[in-house]
Amino acid sequence: MKNLIWIAGLSLFAQLANAAPQATPYHYGDELDIAKVVSVNVPNGGCSVVEATMTYLDSRGETHVMTYLRQGADCNDY
């Protein structure tokens, strides 16, 4: 019985691990359906161009992860 519960737990964990959305790169002109931004991660990089990641919910409540290029978060050059 313990083995059956353990196997069922592993099966559930594997399904949840596969449910995580994969990051898709943004291309200029892509039409986005962003209802709510969940998080934005911008790596340090001075004023150089870095790849940022944004997690957002669309109008149907589905989670999406998108990567895009932007200026680094540490740029103090106005």
C-alpha positions in Angstrom: 0.0 0.0 0.0 2.9 2.4 0.8 4.4 1.7 -2.6 1.1 2.6 -4.3 0.8 5.9 -2.5 4.5 6.7 -3.3 4.0 5.9 -7.0 0.8 8.0 -7.1 2.7 10.9 -5.5 5.5 10.6 -8.1 3.0 10.6 -10.9 1.3 13.7 -9.6 4.6 15.5 -9.1 5.7 14.6 -12.7 2.4 16.1 -14.1 2.9 19.3 -12.1 6.5 19.6 -13.3 5.4 19.3 -16.9 2.7 22.0 -16.4 5.3 24.8 -15.9 5.1 27.1 -18.9 8.2 27.3 -21.2 9.7 30.8 -21.9 9.1 32.0 -25.4 11.2 34.8 -26.9 9.4 38.0 -27.9 9.7 39.1 -31.5 8.9 42.7 -32.6 5.3 42.9 -33.7 4.0 40.0 -31.6 0.5 40.6 -30.4 0.4 40.0 -26.6 -2.6 39.4 -24.5 -1.4 40.6 -21.1 -4.1 41.0 -18.4 -1.7 41.0 -15.4 2.0 41.0 -15.0 3.0 38.5 -12.3 6.8 39.1 -12.3 9.7 40.7 -14.2 13.2 39.5 -13.8 16.0 41.8 -15.2 19.5 40.5 -14.6 22.3 42.9 -13.6 24.3 44.0 -16.6 25.2 47.7 -16.3 24.1 49.4 -19.5 24.5 46.4 -21.7 21.6 44.6 -23.3 20.4 41.7 -21.2 17.7 39.0 -21.6 14.8 39.8 -19.2 12.0 37.4 -18.3 8.4 38.4 -17.7 5.7 36.1 -16.3 2.1 37.2 -17.0 -1.5 36.1 -17.1 -3.6 36.5 -20.3 -7.3 37.4 -20.4 -8.2 33.7 -19.9 -6.1 33.4 -16.8 -3.4 31.3 -18.4 0.2 31.8 -17.3 2.8 32.7 -19.9 6.6 33.3 -19.6 8.3 35.5 -22.2 11.9 36.6 -22.7 12.9 39.9 -24.3 15.9 42.0 -24.7 16.3 45.3 -22.8 18.9 47.5 -21.2 20.4 46.2 -17.9 18.9 47.1 -14.6 22.1 48.8 -13.3 22.2 51.5 -16.0 22.5 55.0 -14.4 23.1 56.8 -17.6 20.2 59.2 -18.2 
